[in-house]
Amino acid sequence: MNSNLKEPCNACPFRKNSAKNYLGGRWTAIELHKFVMSEGNFVCHKTIEVDNVFTDKNEHCIGSILYMNKNAKRCSHNKERAALQEKFKDADKSNILNLVEFQEHHKGAVVDPLIKMANNIQDQKHECECNECGWEGTKDELIESDDDDVISVDVCPHCASESIYYH
């Protein structure tokens, strides 16, 4: 995935001046927060040419990177996002919502059942892959393992690596 964006777009949902209660019909505020904090790749909506078709032209949402930085979440499993966090660690975050502001700003966001159903069908194909061995599968297939630093970590069922990439 490319990483050429320099700042969040004007419509980025992580900006304080974004449209209230609108998260594209796919997410509630807490769902989007959890996804971004789980280190899944969150694509900038401006780089998606056709709904839900992801290509090498897609780019990471810089707003989500700044949101993670503002909320003190450091990527440990997604190397691309970790590199972007480092790149933008000193960027201006004054127009980026923190967790409490994000929840309040988007508390009325609703999920469109048709969009959710279409995304769930697409997600069932494979939701994650192992950066070590290339295994692809669903989140349900991952093994949960205890780690000293965190409560639990997702582990590849094929090679036991913790280097899982989420789609």
N, C-alpha and C positions, 0 to 999 in steps of 0.2 A: 504494500500500500504506500502510496506517495505521501510526502510530508512537506509540501511546498508552501502551504498557507502560512501567512505571517501573523494573522490575528483572526478572532472570531468574526463571522459575517454579522451584518446588522440585525438579522432575524434569528441569531443563535439563541436557543432557549436558556442558555446559561447567563445571558446578559441581563442586567437589571432593567433595561428598556425593551426587552423582548415582549411579544404579545402574551398577555396574561392568560393562563389556563389553556394554552395550546402547546401540545407536544406531539403533533402529527397524527393523533388518533391511535397510536400504537402503545403509548405508555401512560401510566399514572405518574405523578411526581415521584413517589417512592420507588416504583418499578425502575424508572430511568436512573434515579440516584443509585440504586443497588447495582444496576447493570454497569454503569460507569465505574463505580467503586470496585466491581469485581474484575476490573481490568480488561473487560471485553473491548474489542475495537468498536469505537463509536464513530461512524462515518459522517462527515459534514454533508448535510442534506443538499447543499448547493453543488456537490460533486457527483450526485447520483443522477444519471441521465434518464433512466427509466425506473419507475417505482420498483424497489426491492431487487434490482439487478445490480450486483456489485461487480466492478471490474478493476483493472489496475489503474484506472483514472480516478478512483475514489481516494479521498484524502481524509486523514484523521481530523475530527472536529477539534479545532484549537480551543474552542470554548470549554469542551469537556476536559481538556488538559489543564487549562487554567483553573477550572472548577476543582479538579483533584488537588492541584497545588494549593488553592485557597483553603481547602478543607483538610490539608495536611495528610493526604493519602499518597503514599509513595508506591509506585508500581514495583512489584518484585518478581512477577512472572511474565509480563509482557515487555520484552526488551525494546520494541519499537516505541511503545508509549513511555517507557522509562526514559529513553533517550530524548523524547519530546519534552517530558517534564523537566529534564535537566536543561534543555535548550531554552525553555520559557520560564525558568525558575525566578528570574528577576523582572519578568514582564509585568506591566501595569495590570493589576487585578481589581482596581477600584470599581469598574463597571461589571464585575462578575459577582453573581449571587453566591452567598455561602449556603450551607445546608438548610438552615432555618429560613432564610429568605427564599430559597428555591421552593421549599415546601409550601410556604405562604403564597408565593407568586403564582404557583401552578396548582394550588389545592383543588381547583375546579376542573382540572384536565380530565377528560373522559376518554375511554378506549372505545373505538369503533369496533363492534363485534366482527364485522366483515374483514377489517384490516387485521385484527388479532387472529382470526381464523386462518387467513391467508398466510400470515407470518408463521403461525404454528405449524402449518403444513410444510412450509419451506424449511423451518428450523429442524423438523424431524429428520431431514436428510442427513445432515451432520451439523452439530452445533459447536464442536470444538475439535482441535487436533493437537497432537503432541509435537512440540518443536524439536524433540530429540529423535524420535523414531518415525514420525510421520503418520502415526495412527490417527484415524478420523472416526468420530462417533458422536453419540449424544451425551449430554451432561449426566443422564441417568446411568451411563455405563462407567463413569469415573469412580474411582475408589477414594473414599474420604480417609485421610490419614492424620493422626495427631502430630503436631509440630510444637516444639518448645516455645516458639515465638508467637504463634497464633493458635486459635482454638482448633481449627482443622484446615487441611490443605487438600485440594483435589490432586489425585495422582493418576497417571496413565495406567490403564489396566493391562497394557502390553509390555511396557518397559519399566514401570514404576517411577517415571520421571515426574517431577512437579512442574515441569515447563509446559504448561497447557495454554493453548491459544484459543480464546473464545470468539465465536463469530457473532 
